[in-house]
């Protein structure tokens, strides 16, 4: 995923949900390899139940203080025969419905319908998920996962404290960006080569973990150290302290 230059934004949860649905319909060596890659047991439905529990928790998070929607869907060729066991598992654990479309006769119309569904589920934030020619008359099944989140900071930044200041890019370059700033009691940790803060959203169920490499550390080198173990260690070392926190205002757009 890191082959192209520029920023990278991806959702491991979405990847796991989509591949989990695909794995539910796989058999034989394909199922064995997918289960191994996903950390699933090929012999029972427990991993799918774990995904279902996470979807339910995310959809109900925040006690109404932020917007969160996780939606899955199947798009199959009209008239195709799908096994009832597979459809039942998808409905039960992934809350995914089956939508018949005619890939064979009109793939472009099917693409437009799927993209519209994704737009609706993400409040028009994700557009044209499937690019032109991304579906052909040979397509028979498409699995989609859409995640939408909109929240407010538990401790909001005041607009009057935002200033344009230097932001350091890879290669020792600088750009001027609006930096939000506040002195705040927050979960923070300092480790060799980086530090991190955990910024809460209203509702208390979700937060954003921000990791900042030291200036002397090359960003590419730091990326190589990021792993599940590193992140778990980072979270375990967080403790509350007063921090002079500056975060850039930014917007990321996705392009297929």
C-alpha positions, 0 to 999 in steps of 0.5 A: 500500500506504500508504493505511491508517494504522498499520504496514506489513509486506510482502515484496517477494520474495513479491510478485515470486515470485507475480507471476513465476508469473502472468507465466509464464502471460501472453501478448501485451500482458499479458505485455509489461506484467507483464515491464516492471513486474517487470524481466523479459525477455519473450523467455526464462526467465532471470528465472525462473531467477534467482527459482529460484536465490534460492528455493534459496539461501533454503531452504538458508541458515543451515546448519540454524541457523534455520528457513526455508521458501519455498513456492509453489503453484497452485490450479486449477479441477478439470478445467481444462486448463492448458498443459504448458509453463506447468506445467513452468516453474512446477515447474522454477523456482518449485517449485510444484505444481498442486492441483485444487479445485472453486471452481465448486461449493464456493468456501468449501471451496477457500478453507479448503484454501488457507488450511490449506496456508498455515498449515502452510507458515508454522508456523501464523503466517499464518492466513486468508490469503484472507478470507471471500468472497475466492474466488467460484464464478467463480474459476479459478486462485489462486497462493500464496506462503508464506515462513516464517522463524525465527532467533536473533540471532548476538549475542543480547540478554540479558533482564536488559538489557531495560528499558521506555523511551520509544519515539517515534511519528509526531506527537511522541507517545511510548509505553513499550516494552521495549527490548532493549539491548547494546553490540555491534561491528556494521555501522553507518552514518550519513548525512544524516537517518538511521542504520542497523545490520545485525544478523546472524542465526545462520548468517551468511546472513541479517541484518536491516537497521534504519534509524532516521530522525533525530528532527528528520525527519518519518517521512512525509518520510523514507518518501518518500526510501526507494528501492532506490538509497537502500538500496543506498547505505546497505548500501555505507556500512556499517562495523563499529564499537561501537554502543550498540544498543537495539531494541524488542521487537515483534510484528506481526500481519497482517489481510486 
